[in-house]
Amino acid sequence: MYYRLIILCSLLSFSTLLFAAQDSDLYELNINGQNYELELNKPLTLGKSGQVQLVLSKKFASEYLEYVDNLPEACKNLFMLAGKNPKDTMAIFGKPSSIDEKVVANQYDSKVNDKLISLNYGLNVVSFYYATQGDNYLLSYVIFNRSQFTKNMRRTFPDNEDALIKKYGIPPEKTPYEYRYYCSDEGSYLAFTFNDKKALQKVEFIGYF
């Protein structure tokens, strides 16, 4: 049995529908026809009508705007393959050969320490910026080398220049050996590097904070 719940969001300019399974704290959030998972710390308490009002937190709103809305298809694919946090990444790729963790000062408040966490898988690397105050992870750097592509990567990313253009369109910036698609207005980008035979060699994401 599913309950229909209305979420009224004060931070975004649209209302959304949330469908929740009874006796579960994992919810499916539908925004503009796309489904996302939302996990709450405590189960929702429903009134007789089965309708409640929620307000999305600033944390969720900022993550939604940066990582979901209006992203180029290439960036969406990369985020899906890399995972949304270190735990998610390890669930996808398994245990890394090593994990590097570095404490860094928050750029807006030097008294707050954040972290850079890098999961190393041979030539492949997935790194996250952990914001202490928001208690959230932001993808900061990814490199996938073609020689170590998983089956899922090979299915997702075209293996040559012509196929890449057909799938993702002409990039806003390109050189003879690199195509660059921007993932945010702040400068985060996804780069595809080719060899002299126009075969894909690596996929690299550079985040910006």
PLY file of the C-alpha trace (Angstrom):
ply
format ascii 1.0
element vertex 209
property float x
property float y
property float z
element edge 208
property int vertex1
property int vertex2
end_header
0.00 0.00 0.00
1.32 3.45 -0.92
0.42 6.80 0.63
0.39 9.97 -1.41
2.16 12.82 0.39
2.44 16.43 -0.70
5.73 18.25 -0.14
5.57 22.05 -0.23
9.06 23.35 -0.84
9.89 26.86 0.35
13.34 26.90 -1.25
12.55 25.73 -4.77
9.92 27.21 -7.01
7.85 24.08 -7.48
5.89 21.59 -5.39
6.64 17.88 -5.52
4.96 14.57 -4.86
6.40 11.97 -2.53
5.26 8.34 -2.48
6.17 6.37 0.65
5.92 2.67 1.37
4.22 1.87 4.66
6.60 1.09 7.60
9.65 2.24 5.68
12.06 5.15 6.04
13.19 5.05 2.38
11.05 7.23 0.13
10.77 7.86 -3.58
10.83 11.53 -4.50
9.38 12.53 -7.87
10.54 15.90 -9.22
9.40 17.00 -12.65
8.85 13.41 -13.72
12.20 12.08 -12.45
12.46 9.74 -9.45
15.02 10.09 -6.64
15.49 8.25 -3.37
15.12 10.20 -0.11
16.01 8.51 3.17
14.65 10.05 6.38
16.08 9.49 9.85
12.62 8.84 11.27
9.49 7.38 9.64
6.79 9.90 8.74
3.63 10.10 10.82
0.54 10.42 8.63
-2.75 12.08 9.46
-6.13 10.52 8.70
-6.06 11.97 5.21
-2.62 10.49 4.53
-1.36 13.97 3.66
1.50 15.86 5.32
3.60 18.92 4.56
7.41 18.90 4.50
9.98 21.59 3.78
13.14 20.53 1.98
16.30 21.48 3.84
18.82 23.87 2.34
21.30 20.99 2.18
19.03 18.86 -0.03
18.05 21.83 -2.18
21.67 22.79 -2.91
22.63 19.18 -3.71
19.62 18.85 -6.00
20.39 22.05 -7.89
24.08 21.21 -8.33
23.93 17.50 -9.12
20.57 16.81 -10.71
18.89 19.71 -12.43
19.82 20.60 -16.02
23.09 18.67 -16.12
24.53 17.58 -19.47
23.90 13.89 -20.09
27.63 13.16 -19.97
27.88 14.59 -16.43
24.81 12.67 -15.24
26.38 9.45 -16.50
29.66 10.18 -14.75
27.97 10.94 -11.41
25.96 7.74 -11.67
29.09 5.66 -12.31
31.22 7.32 -9.60
28.68 7.25 -6.76
27.43 10.01 -4.48
29.74 9.36 -1.50
32.66 7.04 -0.58
30.35 4.34 0.77
28.36 4.39 -2.46
31.56 4.25 -4.54
32.82 1.19 -2.64
29.46 -0.50 -3.13
29.96 -0.01 -6.88
33.70 -0.78 -7.26
34.52 -2.77 -4.14
37.32 -2.07 -1.70
39.91 0.38 -3.09
43.62 -0.42 -3.13
44.12 2.63 -0.89
42.23 5.58 0.58
43.86 8.99 0.96
42.30 11.43 3.41
43.40 15.04 3.81
42.09 17.69 6.20
41.51 21.09 4.55
40.26 24.41 5.88
36.81 25.48 4.73
37.21 28.32 2.23
34.42 30.34 3.85
35.32 29.68 7.49
38.96 28.89 8.29
37.96 27.62 11.74
36.05 24.74 10.15
37.96 21.72 8.85
36.64 19.77 5.88
38.14 16.72 4.19
39.32 15.51 0.81
38.84 11.75 0.48
40.32 9.86 -2.48
39.55 6.23 -3.28
42.26 4.71 -5.46
41.55 1.81 -7.82
44.77 1.36 -9.76
44.69 3.98 -12.51
41.13 4.97 -11.58
40.45 7.48 -8.81
37.25 8.84 -7.25
37.62 11.78 -4.84
35.09 13.59 -2.65
35.08 16.86 -0.77
33.39 16.38 2.60
31.74 19.56 3.95
31.64 19.26 7.74
29.02 21.93 8.37
26.56 20.54 5.83
27.54 16.93 6.54
27.53 16.18 2.82
29.85 14.93 0.09
30.61 16.65 -3.20
32.34 14.88 -6.06
35.65 16.69 -6.49
37.74 14.61 -8.89
37.36 11.46 -10.97
39.60 9.78 -13.48
38.64 6.63 -15.36
41.28 5.19 -17.67
40.05 3.21 -20.65
42.47 0.36 -19.95
40.66 -0.24 -16.63
37.06 0.48 -17.66
34.44 -1.75 -16.06
31.74 -3.31 -18.24
29.33 -0.63 -17.08
31.75 2.14 -18.09
32.20 0.59 -21.53
28.43 0.45 -21.98
28.06 4.06 -20.85
30.89 5.98 -22.53
31.40 5.86 -26.31
34.79 4.46 -27.25
35.67 6.95 -29.99
35.31 10.62 -30.92
32.53 10.25 -33.50
30.37 8.13 -31.19
30.88 10.62 -28.37
29.59 13.52 -30.48
26.62 11.45 -31.60
25.70 10.63 -28.00
26.49 13.87 -26.17
26.61 16.49 -28.91
29.34 18.98 -29.80
31.16 20.05 -26.60
31.48 23.77 -25.74
35.29 23.38 -25.69
37.51 21.01 -27.62
41.06 20.47 -28.80
42.31 17.78 -31.20
42.72 15.44 -28.22
40.19 16.55 -25.61
36.44 17.25 -25.48
35.18 19.21 -22.47
31.59 19.38 -21.19
30.77 21.75 -18.31
28.82 20.31 -15.38
28.09 23.60 -13.60
28.25 27.34 -14.15
31.08 27.55 -11.61
33.49 25.64 -13.81
33.15 21.93 -12.97
33.78 19.99 -16.15
34.06 16.52 -17.63
36.86 15.90 -20.14
37.20 13.07 -22.64
40.74 12.47 -23.92
41.51 10.71 -27.22
44.65 9.32 -28.84
45.80 10.15 -32.38
43.44 7.46 -33.75
40.47 9.21 -32.07
39.95 6.35 -29.62
38.89 7.25 -26.09
41.74 7.01 -23.56
40.35 8.45 -20.34
37.42 10.26 -18.74
38.24 12.94 -16.18
36.00 15.09 -13.96
37.26 18.25 -12.26
35.03 19.74 -9.56
35.00 23.34 -8.42
34.20 24.66 -4.94
0 1
1 2
2 3
3 4
4 5
5 6
6 7
7 8
8 9
9 10
10 11
11 12
12 13
13 14
14 15
15 16
16 17
17 18
18 19
19 20
20 21
21 22
22 23
23 24
24 25
25 26
26 27
27 28
28 29
29 30
30 31
31 32
32 33
33 34
34 35
35 36
36 37
37 38
38 39
39 40
40 41
41 42
42 43
43 44
44 45
45 46
46 47
47 48
48 49
49 50
50 51
51 52
52 53
53 54
54 55
55 56
56 57
57 58
58 59
59 60
60 61
61 62
62 63
63 64
64 65
65 66
66 67
67 68
68 69
69 70
70 71
71 72
72 73
73 74
74 75
75 76
76 77
77 78
78 79
79 80
80 81
81 82
82 83
83 84
84 85
85 86
86 87
87 88
88 89
89 90
90 91
91 92
92 93
93 94
94 95
95 96
96 97
97 98
98 99
99 100
100 101
101 102
102 103
103 104
104 105
105 106
106 107
107 108
108 109
109 110
110 111
111 112
112 113
113 114
114 115
115 116
116 117
117 118
118 119
119 120
120 121
121 122
122 123
123 124
124 125
125 126
126 127
127 128
128 129
129 130
130 131
131 132
132 133
133 134
134 135
135 136
136 137
137 138
138 139
139 140
140 141
141 142
142 143
143 144
144 145
145 146
146 147
147 148
148 149
149 150
150 151
151 152
152 153
153 154
154 155
155 156
156 157
157 158
158 159
159 160
160 161
161 162
162 163
163 164
164 165
165 166
166 167
167 168
168 169
169 170
170 171
171 172
172 173
173 174
174 175
175 176
176 177
177 178
178 179
179 180
180 181
181 182
182 183
183 184
184 185
185 186
186 187
187 188
188 189
189 190
190 191
191 192
192 193
193 194
194 195
195 196
196 197
197 198
198 199
199 200
200 201
201 202
202 203
203 204
204 205
205 206
206 207
207 208
